[in-house]
Amino acid sequence: MFKKRIFTAAAALVVVMGMLAGCAGGGQKDAENSGSTDTSSGKKDKVELSLWLTPQWKGVMDASEQNADYDSFFKYAADKFSKQYDKYDVKVNVQVIAGDQRDEMLNVNLNGGTPPDIFFESVFAMGDYVHRGALEPLDDIVDDAAKKDIDQKYWDNVTFGDKVYFYPFAHNPGTLAYNADMFKNAGLDSYVGGENEIKTWTLDDYDNILKTLKDKLPKGSYPMGLYALNNQGDTWNLAYLRMFGNKFFDDQGNIIVNDENGVKAADWLKKIYDEGYTNPGAESVSSNDANAMFQNQQLAISFTNPVLFNNSKADMEAGKAPKFDIRLANIPSASGKPLSFTYVIGASVFKTGDAVKTQVAKDFVKFFSTDPELVKASKNSVPVRSSVAAEFKDQYPLFAAYDANASNLFNFTGNVPGYSELRQVLYPELQAMYIGEKTPAQAVKDYQEKGNDVIQKAKESSAIFKK
């Protein structure tokens, strides 16, 4: 990978002029809107960047800081960056965008030719903008040190085609959660992991756990949560369909779940549902419903991520939910290698047609994504950097477990075009399967056909696949 280049002021001017000359139709805009270093006076010309983010964490390092807000980190990072940046006098305007307004605001600004220079968000929410050709690749700011400190599975999540489009900063991994008290009351003590462990069960273990829980749980409680009301929480359903070894996507970004292993997984889901190992009425149960049932001890096993996990613990401490011993486990698989996935969070740089601002935006992204002090803010989620996870392992013991679990991650979106629309295709097929309108094999077949129609249509306009 490329190490960060440090240019003299004169060399920077030559590079900028070369980029301006090479931008057909954009040279005048770049020359007008972006200055270059004035070497005669020693003053640095001003460059103004816009950075948008959805609410992530409050404060620079912690929400307990005085006047902590969602923009605190980036305001602090911008100030630190501008004080050490030797090319331009940089001002970063930080704006917090509500998650439900993100796409509308981005589309309006993209259509108007005024996208933000930088957006800090989950890759899951931003992948479509890569396929639209709206984002700059970031390979030129990723060096070997970052590659070594951040597991390859996180880089896989931010790589579309053969280029990196997001700089990993933190992540929000998905696992199972289980009620260790219910396990122990059912005589399943040997399957209970440590308080700071992500327990791995074989699929045979898991089948035995579900059967035993069904026999031993009090009436009105169920071994495992299933839901298919809408597209929310679909990532765990996607994981279940991989339990027998199906890759889900091929190398061309096509769904390939309709094979022996994919059908086996669907058969397994229908079997545990029909045998009463899950809550009834999955077709009308949402992921929020399942989470509430788990908190009320109506489910022994459910889905979770660090945000939900910590919120559950906080609700227990505040007396808002019954107290119980909540612990983590991976999603089991037939091979014995567990399954997990994550939502990587990081920065992207939008194409603005301004070569100077683009380079400064990239330099700022690299700065706050690598600065030894600033990367510690990733503890507000879960760090992608092994060095940060190790530094805070005593304060946040699960960081070490999440870091070790990185090798079990799969990329649930496949970074395919049209994924946001693809999410609308799965749950109706699961509903049809659970209520008996379709066999598992037919549901899988129909999902693959409909899903590939969505992907194929999206490929036609994808900047990645058009190449």
N, C-alpha and C positions, 0 to 999 in steps of 0.2 A: 504494500500500500504506500501512498505518498506521505512523506513527512511534511510537516508544516514548513512552508518556505518563508524565509524572512527576507524581504526585499529592502533595498535602500530606497529612499524617496524617488530617486531618478529612475531606478529600475521599475518601480511601481508605475511611474508615469508612462514608460514605454509599453508595459503590458496593457495598461488601461487603454492607451491609444490604439493598440493593435486590436483589442477586443471591440472597441467602438467602430473601427474601420470595417470589421468583419460582420457587423450586425446590419444587414441590409434593411433599409427603411427605418432603423432604430437609432442610427448614429446621431441624428440631430436631437432626438429626445434625450439620449444619454448625455450628450454634451451640455444640454441646457439644464438638466435636472441633477447631474452628479458632477461635482468638481473634482479636481485632482490636487495633489499636494502642491502648494505654492512654495517651491524651493528657494525662491529669491528672498522672500520675507521670513521664512521659517514657520509661517503659520500653516495650520492644516485646514483645508476646506471642509465644510460641513456635509455630512451625509445623515439623512433622517430615515430611520427604519420604522416599520409598523410590525408589531408582534401581537398576535391574537392567541388566546388560549381559552379552553373551557375550564371551569373550576376544577382544580386539582387538589392543592393543599393550601392552607393558610399559613402565612408567615414565610420567612426566609428558610429557616430550618425547622420551625416548630410553631404550632398554632398558639402556644402560650406566650409568644412574644407580644410586646405592647403594640397595639394598632395592627396586628397581623391581619392580612387580607390575601385574597387569591392572587393579587398581582405583586405581592411583596418580593418574592424570590426574583422575578425577572427585573424589577426595578433595581434591586440590589446588584444583580448580575450585570445589568447594563451600565451601572455606575462604575463598577469594578473594571469592566471591559474598556470603557471609554478612557479611563485613567491610564491604562497601559498600552492602548492601541496607538501605534505610531504612524499609521497611514492617513487617517481622517479623524476629524472631530465628529464623533458619532453620538446621535441622540436616538434613543429607542422609545417609541410610544407604545405602551403596553395597554391592551384592551381585553377585558374578560368578557367572553361571549357565552350566553346560556347554551347548554347542549342542544336544546330543542330549537334553537335559532341558528345553529352553526351552518347547516347546509343552505338555508335560505339566504343568509348574509353572504356566504361565500359565492353562491351562484349570482347574486346581484352584483357583487364586486367583480367577479370574473367576467361577467357579460359587459360590465362597464369599463373593463380594462384596468381596474384598480384593486387587484387582490392584495392581501397583506404580504409583506416580505417573508414573514416566518409564522408558522402555526404550530403550537405545541398541543398534542392531542394523542389519543390512542390510534395506532395504525389501523385497527379494525374499522374505525370511523372514517379514515382518510384514504383508504386504498383506492377507491374509485377515482380520486383526483390524479393518481398516478396514471391510470388507464386513460384518463381524459387528456393526458399530456400537459397537465397544469403545473407539475412539480419538477424541480431540478434534481438530477442525481447528485449524490453527496460523496461519491467514492474518493474524490480528491481531498476530502478532509478527514478520512478515516485512515488511521495509521496502524502499524503493527502492535503498538502498545495497547490500543483499544481492542483490537482483535484478540489479544491474549487475555485481557481482563474481562471481556464480555463473551459468554459462551456462544458458540456457533449457532445454536438453536435460536438465539435472539436475532442474530444477523439474518438467519433464514426468514424470519418473520418480516424483516424490513427490506428484503431484496425482491424486486420485481424484474423478471427477465434475468439479466445478469448484472443489474446495478442496484446500489443501495439508495433508497429514497427517504429514509428516516434515520435519525441518529438515536439509538436506544438510550434511554435515560433511566427508566424504571419499568416495572411491569406488575400485572395483577393476575396471578395464576389461579386457574380453576382446578379444584379437587373435589373430593367427597368430604362431607362432615358426618360424624356419627356420635351418638349418645352412648358414651362409655358406661354410664350407669345402667342403661337398658341392656347392654351387652353382658355386663357382669351379673345382672339379675337373671339373665337367660342362661347363665353358665358358659358364656363365651369369653371368659377371662383371657384365654390364650391368644385370642385374636385382637386384643386391645394393645395398641402401640403406646409409646411414651407420650407425655404431654407436649413435647416439642419435636415430635416425629411425624412424618407423613407415612403412615403405615401402608405396606404393600401386601395385598392378599392375592393368592392365585384365584383363578376362576372357580376351581373346585372348592376352595376355601369360601368364596363368596356365596356359592350356591348353598353350602352347608350353613353359612351364617343366616341367609334369608329363610331357609327352611326352619331352623331352630328358633329364630325370632318369631316366625309366624305361629309356631306351636306354643311359645312361652310368653309372648307379649299380652298385656291386658286387653280386653275387648275395647275396640275403638282406636287402637294403635296399629300401625302397619310397619313392616320391615323397611320399605324403601319408597321414596317419592318418585312418581312419574307424572309428567305434565305435557300437554300438547294443545293448549288453548290458542296460543299465538306464537309469534316468532321469538318471544323473549326467552332467554335461557336456552336457546337452541344449541349452544355449544356443547352442552352435556349430552344431548341427544345425538349430536354428531359423533361424540366420543363413543357412545354405546354402539353405534353402527360400525366402529372400527375394532371392536373387542375380539373379533375372530381373525384379525390380521389383514382386513381389507385396507388398501392404501387410500381409498376414496377418490383421489385425483390422480390422473396420469401425468406424464411429463409435459403434455400439451395443454394442461388445464381442463381436461374433460373429466366428468364424474364417471367413475368405474365401480360404483358400489353394487351394481347388479351382477354379482358373481356368487360363487358358492359361499364365500366367507361373509359377504354382505348379507345374503339371505339368512345365513346361520344366525347372524347378530339380530336381525329382525325377528326371526323365529324365537330367539331367546327372550327378547323384550315381550313378545306376545305371550310366551309361556309363563313368565313370572307374573305377568298381569292377570292372566286367566286363573292362575293357581292362588291368587290372593296374597302374593308376596309384596304387593304395592298398594297404594291407596286406590280406591275405586274411582271411576269416572275421570280417568286421565284426560279424556278428550275435552273436558270442560274445566280442567284444573290448570291454572297459570303457574309460572315459576314463583311468583309472589305468594300464591296460595300455598304452594309446597313449602316455601321457606317459613311461612307462618305456622303451618302444621308441625314442622320440625321444632320450632321454638316452643310450641305448646306441648311437646312430647307426644305428638300423635304419629310421628315418624321416627324411626331409629336411625335411618341413614338418609341424607339429603345431599344437595349440591351446595358448594360454597366457594367464595374467593376471600382474600384477606379483608376486604371491606365488609362483606357480610359477616365473616367470622368475628371480626373485632366488634362490629355493631351488636352481634348476638351476645357477646360477653358483656358489653357495656349495658345492654338492656337487662341482663340478669343482675348486674351489680346495682342498677338503679331501681330494681324491683318491678320493671315493666314486663318481665317474662320469667317463667319458672326457672330456677337454678338447676343446672345439671352439668356433668363433666363432658364438655364438647371437645372432640379431637378430630384429626385429619387423616384421610386415607387417599391413596391413588385409585383411579378407576382400573379395575382388574382387566386382564385379557387372557385369552386362551394360551398364548405363548408363555405367560408368566412375566413378561416385561410389561410393567404398568403403563398406563396412559395418563397424560396430563397435557394441559394446554395453557396458554397465557395471552393476555392482552398487553402487548408492548406499548409503552408510552414514550414519545420522543418528539423531536422537532423536524419539521419539513420546511423547505424553502420553495416558495412559489415563483414561477416564471413571471417576471415583470417587464422584460424587455430592456432592463437597465443593467448593463454589465457590471458597473461599479457597485451599485446597491446589492446586486446578487452576490458578488464576492465578499462584500462586507457582511452581508447576512450570513453567508457560510462561515466566515471567520468568527462571528458571534456565536453561532450554533456550536462550532467546535469548542469555543472557549468555555461556555457554560456546561457543555457535555463532557469536558475533560478536566476542568480546573479542579485540583485536589480538594479545595474547600467546598466548591459548589456541588460537586457530585454527591456529597454527603447528604444533600437534601432529598436524595432518592429514598432515604429511610422513611420518608412520609408515605411511601407506597411500599414496594419491595425492590431493592436494588438489583439492577442487571449486572453490576460490577461485582465480581468475586471479592475484590479488595474492600469494598464498602460493606458487603455482607459479613466479611470476616471481622472488620473493625467494630461493627455494632452487634456481633453475635451474642455478647453477654447481656446487652440491653434488650435485644430482640432475638431471642433464641431460635425462633422459626426461620430467621433469615438464612441460617446455615442449612436448614432442611430444604428450603426452597432452592437455594443455590445448588445443592447436591442433586436436586430433582430435575435440574435443567436438561439432563440427558434423556429424560422421559417425555419431553415436550414434543407435540406434533403441531404443525401449522394448520389450524382448523379451517382457515379460509382458502388455503392453497394459493392465496394472492391472485385468484382468478378474477376476470372482469365481471361486473354485474352481480357481485356478491350480495349487495344490499337487497336486490330484487330476488336473488336466489333464496334468501331467508324466508320469503313468502311461500315457497314451494313445498318445504318439508312438512310443516305441521299438519296441513290438510291430509297428507298421505298417512301420517301417524294416527290421526283421528279416525280415518277410514279403517285402518288396521285394528285399532283398539275396539271399535264398535262392531267389527265383524263384516263391514261392507267389502273389504278386500283382504285377501290372504297376505301374509307378510311378503311373499315372493312378488305378488302383484303390486303391492305398495312400493316396494323397492324398485321394481321395473318402471313404474309410472313416475316415480320421483327422478330417476336417472334421465328418462326421456324428457320430461318437462324441464328439469334443471339444465340439461345440456342445450335445450332450445334457448334458455335465458343466456347461458354462457356464450353460445355461438353468435347470438345477436349482438351481445356486448363486445365480442372479439372484433367485429367488423369496424368498430370505431375506436378500439383500444390502441393507444400509442405504443404499447408493448408488443401486442400481437400483429399489428400492421407491419412491423419491421420484418 
